[in-house]
Amino acid sequence: MAWKDILKGERVLTLGEMEEMPNFVSPQDKGYPSVLNDMIFVAEEENNKLLGYSSYQDMGDFYFVGNNYIPEENRRAGLWRTILSNRNAHLENKPKITLVNPLVGTSVDKIAEGIKRHGGYEIKDYSQVKDIMGESIFTQLFRLPMYRYKV
């Protein structure tokens, strides 16, 4: 197979477009609060096959960033980093918040370690985020372990 036969690329998809993908699970079905209903998905493809994706939502003074999802059969060196870089290229320089919401087979501790390696720190109370979000948004998001990335 020649290099030109491998068509790699990034696609930006809305929730409606992602819902048409096989085996897609919506953010709310994964346990994210309903305030995260306008997420944008950044997907990596190869030969018209979805390899994995990440997501984000502009929340005004911060971005919510979702965890990367790469099915077991697509996991390979560098793909996680590519998806993360592609997602982050769409984000302006403002704070990012994520929630630890593991998929089956992934531990909370493993996800938290990865977040910490990339500069995230755990949010313990509202005082740590009151500069970027109102208390009602915090209450909705804080149902899951929350982390903030340094700008």
Secondary structure, 3 states (H helix, E strand, C coil): CCHHHCCEEEEEEEHHHHCCCCCCCCCCCCCCCCCCCCCEEEEEEECCEEEEEEEEEECCCCEEECCCECCHHHCCCCHHHHHHHHHHCCCCCCCEEEECCCCCCCCHHHHHHHHHHCCEEECCCHHHCCCCCCHHHHHHHCCCCEEEECC
